[in-house]
């Protein structure tokens, strides 16, 4: 079912990307010089579709890195809670084992063999 939903979303997006690439093949000048519009120091020519897709890819990467950095404190707390849970689980198991040995009577016998 999830494969169908993914296809239902990704196929139209892929179709739109292909249409965008076919319709916008004209090269454009991309200037990275904010001070000189007439003779920019840093500029290059690329098709519009390539420019849009590169900008989209950069946005996805920057967004993913930002989300990963923001979630760092939550991952740290999760690791801390997991360690605490593991230590508490071991403590509960040892307490249960001690209770079982007391119920069997083996822990009630002293070192000299007499009951306390």
CNS distance restraints for C-alpha pairs under 8 A (distance, minus, plus):
assign (resid   1 and name CA) (resid   5 and name CA) 6.44 0.50 0.50
assign (resid   2 and name CA) (resid   6 and name CA) 6.07 0.50 0.50
assign (resid   3 and name CA) (resid   7 and name CA) 6.13 0.50 0.50
assign (resid   4 and name CA) (resid   8 and name CA) 6.01 0.50 0.50
assign (resid   5 and name CA) (resid   9 and name CA) 6.32 0.50 0.50
assign (resid   6 and name CA) (resid  10 and name CA) 5.84 0.50 0.50
assign (resid   7 and name CA) (resid  11 and name CA) 5.48 0.50 0.50
assign (resid   8 and name CA) (resid  12 and name CA) 7.12 0.50 0.50
assign (resid   9 and name CA) (resid  13 and name CA) 6.64 0.50 0.50
assign (resid  10 and name CA) (resid  14 and name CA) 6.00 0.50 0.50
assign (resid  11 and name CA) (resid  15 and name CA) 6.12 0.50 0.50
assign (resid  12 and name CA) (resid  16 and name CA) 6.14 0.50 0.50
assign (resid  13 and name CA) (resid  17 and name CA) 6.22 0.50 0.50
assign (resid  14 and name CA) (resid  18 and name CA) 6.20 0.50 0.50
assign (resid  15 and name CA) (resid  19 and name CA) 6.21 0.50 0.50
assign (resid  16 and name CA) (resid  20 and name CA) 6.03 0.50 0.50
assign (resid  17 and name CA) (resid  21 and name CA) 6.17 0.50 0.50
assign (resid  18 and name CA) (resid  22 and name CA) 6.23 0.50 0.50
assign (resid  19 and name CA) (resid  23 and name CA) 6.00 0.50 0.50
assign (resid  20 and name CA) (resid  24 and name CA) 5.93 0.50 0.50
assign (resid  20 and name CA) (resid  49 and name CA) 6.21 0.50 0.50
assign (resid  21 and name CA) (resid  25 and name CA) 6.34 0.50 0.50
assign (resid  21 and name CA) (resid  49 and name CA) 5.01 0.50 0.50
assign (resid  21 and name CA) (resid  50 and name CA) 7.53 0.50 0.50
assign (resid  24 and name CA) (resid  47 and name CA) 6.95 0.50 0.50
assign (resid  24 and name CA) (resid  48 and name CA) 5.72 0.50 0.50
assign (resid  24 and name CA) (resid  49 and name CA) 5.71 0.50 0.50
assign (resid  25 and name CA) (resid  47 and name CA) 5.38 0.50 0.50
assign (resid  25 and name CA) (resid  48 and name CA) 6.47 0.50 0.50
assign (resid  25 and name CA) (resid  49 and name CA) 6.76 0.50 0.50
assign (resid  26 and name CA) (resid  47 and name CA) 5.48 0.50 0.50
assign (resid  26 and name CA) (resid  48 and name CA) 6.53 0.50 0.50
assign (resid  27 and name CA) (resid  45 and name CA) 6.05 0.50 0.50
assign (resid  27 and name CA) (resid  46 and name CA) 5.02 0.50 0.50
assign (resid  27 and name CA) (resid  47 and name CA) 4.06 0.50 0.50
assign (resid  27 and name CA) (resid  48 and name CA) 6.19 0.50 0.50
assign (resid  28 and name CA) (resid  45 and name CA) 5.42 0.50 0.50
assign (resid  28 and name CA) (resid  46 and name CA) 5.59 0.50 0.50
assign (resid  28 and name CA) (resid  47 and name CA) 5.85 0.50 0.50
assign (resid  28 and name CA) (resid  48 and name CA) 6.15 0.50 0.50
assign (resid  29 and name CA) (resid  43 and name CA) 6.63 0.50 0.50
assign (resid  29 and name CA) (resid  44 and name CA) 5.64 0.50 0.50
assign (resid  29 and name CA) (resid  45 and name CA) 4.46 0.50 0.50
assign (resid  29 and name CA) (resid  46 and name CA) 6.66 0.50 0.50
assign (resid  30 and name CA) (resid  43 and name CA) 5.37 0.50 0.50
assign (resid  30 and name CA) (resid  44 and name CA) 5.37 0.50 0.50
assign (resid  30 and name CA) (resid  45 and name CA) 6.04 0.50 0.50
assign (resid  30 and name CA) (resid  46 and name CA) 7.40 0.50 0.50
assign (resid  31 and name CA) (resid  37 and name CA) 7.84 0.50 0.50
assign (resid  31 and name CA) (resid  40 and name CA) 6.32 0.50 0.50
assign (resid  31 and name CA) (resid  42 and name CA) 6.00 0.50 0.50
assign (resid  31 and name CA) (resid  43 and name CA) 4.21 0.50 0.50
assign (resid  31 and name CA) (resid  44 and name CA) 6.70 0.50 0.50
assign (resid  32 and name CA) (resid  40 and name CA) 7.35 0.50 0.50
assign (resid  32 and name CA) (resid  41 and name CA) 7.72 0.50 0.50
assign (resid  32 and name CA) (resid  42 and name CA) 5.34 0.50 0.50
assign (resid  32 and name CA) (resid  43 and name CA) 5.86 0.50 0.50
assign (resid  33 and name CA) (resid  37 and name CA) 7.32 0.50 0.50
assign (resid  33 and name CA) (resid  40 and name CA) 5.30 0.50 0.50
assign (resid  33 and name CA) (resid  41 and name CA) 6.03 0.50 0.50
assign (resid  33 and name CA) (resid  42 and name CA) 5.80 0.50 0.50
assign (resid  33 and name CA) (resid  43 and name CA) 7.43 0.50 0.50
assign (resid  34 and name CA) (resid  40 and name CA) 7.96 0.50 0.50
assign (resid  35 and name CA) (resid  40 and name CA) 7.69 0.50 0.50
assign (resid  36 and name CA) (resid  40 and name CA) 5.13 0.50 0.50
assign (resid  36 and name CA) (resid  41 and name CA) 7.72 0.50 0.50
assign (resid  46 and name CA) (resid  50 and name CA) 6.79 0.50 0.50
assign (resid  46 and name CA) (resid  51 and name CA) 6.69 0.50 0.50
assign (resid  47 and name CA) (resid  51 and name CA) 6.43 0.50 0.50
assign (resid  48 and name CA) (resid  52 and name CA) 6.24 0.50 0.50
assign (resid  49 and name CA) (resid  53 and name CA) 6.15 0.50 0.50
assign (resid  50 and name CA) (resid  54 and name CA) 6.04 0.50 0.50
assign (resid  51 and name CA) (resid  55 and name CA) 6.13 0.50 0.50
assign (resid  52 and name CA) (resid  56 and name CA) 6.14 0.50 0.50
assign (resid  53 and name CA) (resid  57 and name CA) 6.10 0.50 0.50
assign (resid  54 and name CA) (resid  58 and name CA) 6.12 0.50 0.50
assign (resid  55 and name CA) (resid  59 and name CA) 6.17 0.50 0.50
assign (resid  56 and name CA) (resid  60 and name CA) 6.27 0.50 0.50
assign (resid  57 and name CA) (resid  61 and name CA) 6.24 0.50 0.50
assign (resid  58 and name CA) (resid  62 and name CA) 6.07 0.50 0.50
assign (resid  59 and name CA) (resid  63 and name CA) 5.93 0.50 0.50
assign (resid  60 and name CA) (resid  64 and name CA) 6.04 0.50 0.50
assign (resid  61 and name CA) (resid  65 and name CA) 6.19 0.50 0.50
assign (resid  62 and name CA) (resid  66 and name CA) 6.08 0.50 0.50
assign (resid  63 and name CA) (resid  67 and name CA) 6.11 0.50 0.50
assign (resid  64 and name CA) (resid  68 and name CA) 6.11 0.50 0.50
assign (resid  65 and name CA) (resid  69 and name CA) 6.16 0.50 0.50
assign (resid  66 and name CA) (resid  70 and name CA) 6.19 0.50 0.50
assign (resid  67 and name CA) (resid  71 and name CA) 6.14 0.50 0.50
assign (resid  68 and name CA) (resid  72 and name CA) 6.39 0.50 0.50
assign (resid  71 and name CA) (resid  75 and name CA) 6.37 0.50 0.50
assign (resid  72 and name CA) (resid  76 and name CA) 6.21 0.50 0.50
assign (resid  73 and name CA) (resid  77 and name CA) 6.23 0.50 0.50
assign (resid  74 and name CA) (resid  78 and name CA) 6.11 0.50 0.50
assign (resid  75 and name CA) (resid  79 and name CA) 6.27 0.50 0.50
assign (resid  76 and name CA) (resid  80 and name CA) 6.30 0.50 0.50
assign (resid  77 and name CA) (resid  81 and name CA) 6.07 0.50 0.50
assign (resid  78 and name CA) (resid  82 and name CA) 6.06 0.50 0.50
assign (resid  79 and name CA) (resid  83 and name CA) 6.27 0.50 0.50
assign (resid  80 and name CA) (resid  84 and name CA) 6.24 0.50 0.50
assign (resid  81 and name CA) (resid  85 and name CA) 5.96 0.50 0.50
assign (resid  82 and name CA) (resid  86 and name CA) 6.11 0.50 0.50
assign (resid  83 and name CA) (resid  87 and name CA) 6.26 0.50 0.50
assign (resid  84 and name CA) (resid  88 and name CA) 6.13 0.50 0.50
assign (resid  85 and name CA) (resid  89 and name CA) 5.97 0.50 0.50
assign (resid  86 and name CA) (resid  90 and name CA) 6.27 0.50 0.50
assign (resid  87 and name CA) (resid  91 and name CA) 6.23 0.50 0.50
assign (resid  88 and name CA) (resid  92 and name CA) 6.12 0.50 0.50
assign (resid  89 and name CA) (resid  93 and name CA) 6.19 0.50 0.50
assign (resid  90 and name CA) (resid  94 and name CA) 6.17 0.50 0.50
assign (resid  91 and name CA) (resid  95 and name CA) 6.15 0.50 0.50
assign (resid  92 and name CA) (resid  96 and name CA) 6.08 0.50 0.50
assign (resid  93 and name CA) (resid  97 and name CA) 6.12 0.50 0.50
assign (resid  94 and name CA) (resid  98 and name CA) 6.15 0.50 0.50
assign (resid  95 and name CA) (resid  99 and name CA) 6.14 0.50 0.50
assign (resid  96 and name CA) (resid 100 and name CA) 6.15 0.50 0.50
assign (resid  97 and name CA) (resid 101 and name CA) 6.30 0.50 0.50
assign (resid  98 and name CA) (resid 102 and name CA) 6.28 0.50 0.50
assign (resid  99 and name CA) (resid 103 and name CA) 6.22 0.50 0.50
assign (resid 100 and name CA) (resid 104 and name CA) 6.30 0.50 0.50
assign (resid 101 and name CA) (resid 105 and name CA) 6.43 0.50 0.50
assign (resid 101 and name CA) (resid 106 and name CA) 5.76 0.50 0.50
assign (resid 101 and name CA) (resid 107 and name CA) 5.72 0.50 0.50
assign (resid 102 and name CA) (resid 106 and name CA) 6.20 0.50 0.50
assign (resid 102 and name CA) (resid 107 and name CA) 4.96 0.50 0.50
assign (resid 102 and name CA) (resid 108 and name CA) 6.31 0.50 0.50
assign (resid 105 and name CA) (resid 109 and name CA) 6.99 0.50 0.50
assign (resid 108 and name CA) (resid 115 and name CA) 6.28 0.50 0.50
assign (resid 108 and name CA) (resid 116 and name CA) 7.04 0.50 0.50
assign (resid 109 and name CA) (resid 113 and name CA) 5.74 0.50 0.50
assign (resid 109 and name CA) (resid 114 and name CA) 5.92 0.50 0.50
assign (resid 109 and name CA) (resid 115 and name CA) 4.88 0.50 0.50
assign (resid 109 and name CA) (resid 116 and name CA) 6.96 0.50 0.50
assign (resid 110 and name CA) (resid 114 and name CA) 5.67 0.50 0.50
assign (resid 110 and name CA) (resid 115 and name CA) 5.89 0.50 0.50
assign (resid 110 and name CA) (resid 116 and name CA) 6.54 0.50 0.50
